[in-house]
Amino acid sequence: MTCGYGSPRTPLPNEVDVAIVGGGIMGLSTAYHLARQSYLRIAVIEASYLAAGASGRNGGGVRMQWSDPDNVELMMESLRICRGLTQELGINTWFRQGGYLFLARTEAQAEQLEANAVMHRSLGAPTRLVSADAARDIVPELDTSGVVVASFNPMDAVVFPWPFLWGYAARATAMGVAVRTHTPVERIEPATATYHLHLASGERLEADTVVMATGAYGHRLNRTLGIELPNRPHRHEILSTAPLKPFFDPLVVDLSTGLYASQSTRGEVVAGVTMGAPDFHARADEIDLSSSLAFLERIGRALTRVFPRLGGVSVLRQWAGPYDFSPDGDPIVGPSPGHPKVIQMCGFTGHGFMMGPAVGRIVARYIATGESHRLLERWSPSRFADGGVRKRREVMIIG
Ligand SMILES: Cc1cc2nc3c(=O)[nH]c(=O)nc-3n(C[C@H](O)[C@H](O)[C@H](O)COP(=O)(O)OP(=O)(O)OC[C@H]3O[C@@H](n4cnc5c(N)ncnc54)[C@H](O)[C@@H]3O)c2cc1C
């Protein structure tokens, strides 16, 4: 029996044109777009349930406020797609466009927001700088002491991540994609012009093209092909509070602490905070998803500094998921060195969910037609071959 959201019992053919490993936002968005524009035989193989990875654990923030013009343009496109997805996929994604409000407390942060706003407007994104007082007009309960300036973009949004996965999976299934869950791919073996995927179930799947949409979890499987990538997992914690009467619309980011907080339609405040930088010497396949008291302490301070009224609120739930860091902050997407038919999609740090709808389309087009995209050049897995890493300055919420 098969089910629209994938099932451990979905029958798999012996051969497909494209095998997608990983049923997170990247794998499922790619499968959906590929099925829409081609007659290729496609299978998605997920080790666990569909929302098991970072795609089921994230804050659902979707913004066009970036420091890099390529990212702004990508996210303008992704937001456009997200806005129509409830209708396109036939499932409520709880897309709510309350904006993002970034708070700067230092001159350097203020300069960055100012430069961003100028660049955003030149690209057609309606970001504007607002004074601390004007920020309080947008979020009346904000404590803005120490805030130099803020930036606001009313088109930025928050979504509920799970329906994205269910919607993409259901639509892909309806178009003939086999979505198999609870089936780890243990090993990939190159054959003549194809690849053999060995599944934990004992089955073997032959594929012309393999998409590694395995997020932070791909190292062990990549190594079976001799592929080593420099991305590293890093635990990122997050919480939701008991529900409160709605009192703010935008997702608020405090650049000094890395705090981000939004209020869901049920009234819960969903928030995370920077805990520390990633360790690029850490083991690539050890992923810590425990919850810590240190996080509760730090977020308690950061959250009540911005929203003093949250001092007495109860925490309903605390959890963690893997951020997937690449050394230069850019994702790692495209053909693998030495294996051009193995397409990587990883290294999305803490913003892969918002990019997934647009990136899945770009990768699907590349597989279906061979048409490249400037981001595929920039994000190429081969860029690390000479050991060189160029860092870029970006508005990121790290660790
Ligand atoms: C706490 C937290 C908050 C975040 N907040 C935001 C946010 O607000 N906005 C935003 O845009 N992003 C956010 N992110 C980042 C975002 O969630 C990720 O960048 C994105 O979900 C990555 O998607 P993915 O499909 O690449 O990986 P995943 O969702 O991790 O999917 C990879 C899948 O591959 C499967 N897999 C791995 N190995 C195998 C194998 N061998 N065989 C079969 N299957 C395999 C895994 O089980 C997993 O389901 C956040 C992340 C975290 C952890």
The ligand as an SDF file (V2000), in Angstrom:
LIG
                    3D

 53 58  0  0  0  0  0  0  0  0999 V2000
   16.4620   24.3980   14.9880 C   0  0  0  0  0  0  0  0  0  0  0  0
   16.5840   24.8170   13.5500 C   0  0  0  0  0  0  0  0  0  0  0  0
   15.9750   26.0020   13.1200 C   0  0  0  0  0  0  0  0  0  0  0  0
   16.0640   26.3810   11.7740 C   0  0  0  0  0  0  0  0  0  0  0  0
   15.3680   27.4730   11.3600 N   0  0  0  0  0  0  0  0  0  0  0  0
   15.3050   27.7580   10.0280 C   0  0  0  0  0  0  0  0  0  0  0  0
   14.4700   28.8030    9.5530 C   0  0  0  0  0  0  0  0  0  0  0  0
   13.8170   29.4960   10.3190 O   0  0  0  0  0  0  0  0  0  0  0  0
   14.4350   29.0260    8.2130 N   0  0  0  0  0  0  0  0  0  0  0  0
   15.1410   28.2550    7.3290 C   0  0  0  0  0  0  0  0  0  0  0  0
   15.0870   28.4980    6.1230 O   0  0  0  0  0  0  0  0  0  0  0  0
   15.9250   27.2350    7.7500 N   0  0  0  0  0  0  0  0  0  0  0  0
   16.0150   26.9640    9.0760 C   0  0  0  0  0  0  0  0  0  0  0  0
   16.8040   25.9350    9.5110 N   0  0  0  0  0  0  0  0  0  0  0  0
   17.6060   25.1790    8.5280 C   0  0  0  0  0  0  0  0  0  0  0  0
   16.7630   24.2320    7.7200 C   0  0  0  0  0  0  0  0  0  0  0  0
   15.9250   23.4810    8.5640 O   0  0  0  0  0  0  0  0  0  0  0  0
   17.6710   23.3110    6.8990 C   0  0  0  0  0  0  0  0  0  0  0  0
   18.6450   24.0860    6.2000 O   0  0  0  0  0  0  0  0  0  0  0  0
   16.8650   22.5130    5.8790 C   0  0  0  0  0  0  0  0  0  0  0  0
   15.7410   21.9290    6.4760 O   0  0  0  0  0  0  0  0  0  0  0  0
   17.7520   21.4370    5.2480 C   0  0  0  0  0  0  0  0  0  0  0  0
   16.9230   20.6200    4.4560 O   0  0  0  0  0  0  0  0  0  0  0  0
   17.5110   19.3010    3.7930 P   0  0  0  0  0  0  0  0  0  0  0  0
   16.4380   18.7030    3.0040 O   0  0  0  0  0  0  0  0  0  0  0  0
   18.7930   19.6530    3.1290 O   0  0  0  0  0  0  0  0  0  0  0  0
   17.9540   18.3920    5.0390 O   0  0  0  0  0  0  0  0  0  0  0  0
   17.0500   17.5100    6.0680 P   0  0  0  0  0  0  0  0  0  0  0  0
   15.7370   18.1270    6.3280 O   0  0  0  0  0  0  0  0  0  0  0  0
   17.9210   17.2400    7.2540 O   0  0  0  0  0  0  0  0  0  0  0  0
   16.7880   16.2060    5.2590 O   0  0  0  0  0  0  0  0  0  0  0  0
   17.7860   15.2510    5.0070 C   0  0  0  0  0  0  0  0  0  0  0  0
   17.1050   13.9190    5.0560 C   0  0  0  0  0  0  0  0  0  0  0  0
   17.9930   12.9200    4.5410 O   0  0  0  0  0  0  0  0  0  0  0  0
   17.7390   11.7280    5.2310 C   0  0  0  0  0  0  0  0  0  0  0  0
   18.9060   10.8590    5.0620 N   0  0  0  0  0  0  0  0  0  0  0  0
   20.1660   11.1070    5.4600 C   0  0  0  0  0  0  0  0  0  0  0  0
   20.9720   10.0740    5.1420 N   0  0  0  0  0  0  0  0  0  0  0  0
   20.1900    9.1640    4.5100 C   0  0  0  0  0  0  0  0  0  0  0  0
   20.4380    7.8750    3.9630 C   0  0  0  0  0  0  0  0  0  0  0  0
   21.6550    7.3320    4.0040 N   0  0  0  0  0  0  0  0  0  0  0  0
   19.4090    7.2090    3.4030 N   0  0  0  0  0  0  0  0  0  0  0  0
   18.1690    7.7710    3.3330 C   0  0  0  0  0  0  0  0  0  0  0  0
   17.8930    8.9670    3.8620 N   0  0  0  0  0  0  0  0  0  0  0  0
   18.8910    9.6670    4.4460 C   0  0  0  0  0  0  0  0  0  0  0  0
   17.5320   12.1860    6.6680 C   0  0  0  0  0  0  0  0  0  0  0  0
   16.8310   11.2140    7.4400 O   0  0  0  0  0  0  0  0  0  0  0  0
   16.7520   13.4770    6.4770 C   0  0  0  0  0  0  0  0  0  0  0  0
   15.3380   13.2990    6.5820 O   0  0  0  0  0  0  0  0  0  0  0  0
   16.7870   25.5630   10.8560 C   0  0  0  0  0  0  0  0  0  0  0  0
   17.4180   24.4070   11.2950 C   0  0  0  0  0  0  0  0  0  0  0  0
   17.3220   24.0320   12.6270 C   0  0  0  0  0  0  0  0  0  0  0  0
   17.9990   22.7730   13.0660 C   0  0  0  0  0  0  0  0  0  0  0  0
  1  2  1  0
  2  3  1  0
  2 52  2  0
  3  4  2  0
  4  5  1  0
  4 50  1  0
  5  6  2  0
  6  7  1  0
  6 13  1  0
  7  8  2  0
  7  9  1  0
  9 10  1  0
 10 11  2  0
 10 12  1  0
 12 13  2  0
 13 14  1  0
 14 15  1  0
 14 50  1  0
 15 16  1  0
 16 17  1  0
 16 18  1  0
 18 19  1  0
 18 20  1  0
 20 21  1  0
 20 22  1  0
 22 23  1  0
 23 24  1  0
 24 25  2  0
 24 26  1  0
 24 27  1  0
 27 28  1  0
 28 29  2  0
 28 30  1  0
 28 31  1  0
 31 32  1  0
 32 33  1  0
 33 34  1  0
 33 48  1  0
 34 35  1  0
 35 36  1  0
 35 46  1  0
 36 37  1  0
 36 45  1  0
 37 38  2  0
 38 39  1  0
 39 40  1  0
 39 45  2  0
 40 41  1  0
 40 42  2  0
 42 43  1  0
 43 44  2  0
 44 45  1  0
 46 47  1  0
 46 48  1  0
 48 49  1  0
 50 51  2  0
 51 52  1  0
 52 53  1  0
M  END
$$$$
